[in-house]
């Protein structure tokens, strides 16, 4: 779908970005920047591809971002502080990276408007707050109370989303915003219930569920997320829009998720409950009708298949634990 393009990716060593890179690199030139705070790149063969160029650097370095974006036809802005633990530890850094970093990328986009066809900015399902059932893009974004560090991430991402739309409306930047809903799959790094459950299961340990396990999530396999990104980069209908990206059919409780991982791994460990020491999202299921209508997007990998593929990847990396 995309061929002969120059694609600049921030957070290019991250989980979703490297999966996207591997999908596009044969037919396009990819320039990636990342500070390697999290590194999914080294677990892939992407770095050795002749059409892939990696720069270690920070999205807060405005001059570097502008320089690397020069001549880009497409920009994918994945760089962000993410993960509840990181956000709770570093709310200031979270706001700084997610807001100023996004501003730097949008300014770089303005500087290369003569070649730029599309810029995709990552927002988050967190903008919908604690209860998000069948939420569509137009629903009012509800954010938790001021002073609760948990929500600095959502607020910073929502601000970035407003910024991206402002740059589109006022300056003609061809922006698209995506709101991923609980993406998982091979190559995942950082936090996340699925990774934690699989790693514990393969190590023969207990699976620890935080809280009572009744929290509901709709899980989206990374290949489906990447498909939505490619459509957002290629389809003219995407410009100026925000899209929920997820798989509402894969909605389960966290307890059910732990049971599935236990069953699929055949792990001897038990499922244990532990206190939840932060404000959590109780319910998060997207409405993806807009992405279906405008982009032709439909998630195709169901939860158990995605879990099996993810477990196989972790097993291959840690044969001693298999």
Buried (B, 14 or more C-beta within 10 A) or exposed (E): EBEEBBBBBBBBBBBBBBBBBBBBBEEBBBBBBBBEBBBBBEBBEBBEBEBBBBEEBBBBBBEBBBBBBEEBBBBBBBBBBBBBEBBBEBBEBBBBBBBBBBBBBBBBBBBBEEEBBBBBBBBBBBBBBBEBBEBEBEBEBBBBEEEEBBBBBBBBBBBBBBBBBEBBEEEEBBBBBBBBBBBBBBBBBBBBBBBBBBBBBBEEBBBBBBBEBEBBBBBBBBBBBBBBBBBBBBBEEBBBBBBBBBBBEBBBBBBBBBBBBBEBBEBEBEBEEEEEEEBEBBBBBBBBEBBEEBBEBEBEBBBEEBBEBBBEBBBEEEEEBE
